[in-house]
Amino acid sequence: MKTLLLKYKAVIKFILTFSIVYGLLTIAYKFYLQFSTGTAFYPDYFTNLVARQTEILLNKLDYKTVIIPHTNEPSIKVIVNDKYLARVVEGCNSLSVIILFVSFIIAFSGKLKTAILYAFSGAVFIYVINLLRIVLLSIGLYHYPKKEYILHTVIFPAIIYGIVFLLWLIWVNRFSNVKRKHE
């Protein structure tokens, strides 16, 4: 048993570290969501921020856009040229994806300073890509409403998760301790 543990020490360390970090960040995020209700930023600060930035970008692209709080659920309606197109919900703010990304970076450890910089810059990059994804999704829904399923369920999730996967590959192959051990 001890030999088996030693043989898979790196895998066990990765799983435990990932699970602990992911669990702690997820719990912190749940507390954030719980205590952000009833604030001026409906439904929560980051979801509201994503919706407002989506509105700004769509307006800059000449799509007359307004956002309004949804009355029946914790989300924000995106209305383009007086047409209700989409809603921005908590899952659209990219924080859950960022938590997953950061947990992986920490679990595949590297130099502390490099890990912090990579996690931070990766989180910002994921946030920006997610925002652009929502803008493009809104434009797609405006022009091709019958393609909602493929746009929302297939293409745009593939974009965000594909970017995260590429960032992970870069981390593991260029910056993590795993790369240095095999050199």
Secondary structure, 3 states (H helix, E strand, C coil): CHHHHHHCHHHHHHHHHHHHHHHHHHHHHHHHHHHHCCCCCCCCHHHHHHHHHHHHHHHHCCCCEEEEECCCCCEEEEEECCEEEEEEEHHHHCHHHHHHHHHHHHHCCECHHHHHHHHHHHHHHHHHHHHHHHHHHHHHHHHCHHHHHHHHHHHHHHHHHHHHHHHHHHHHHHHEHHHHHCC
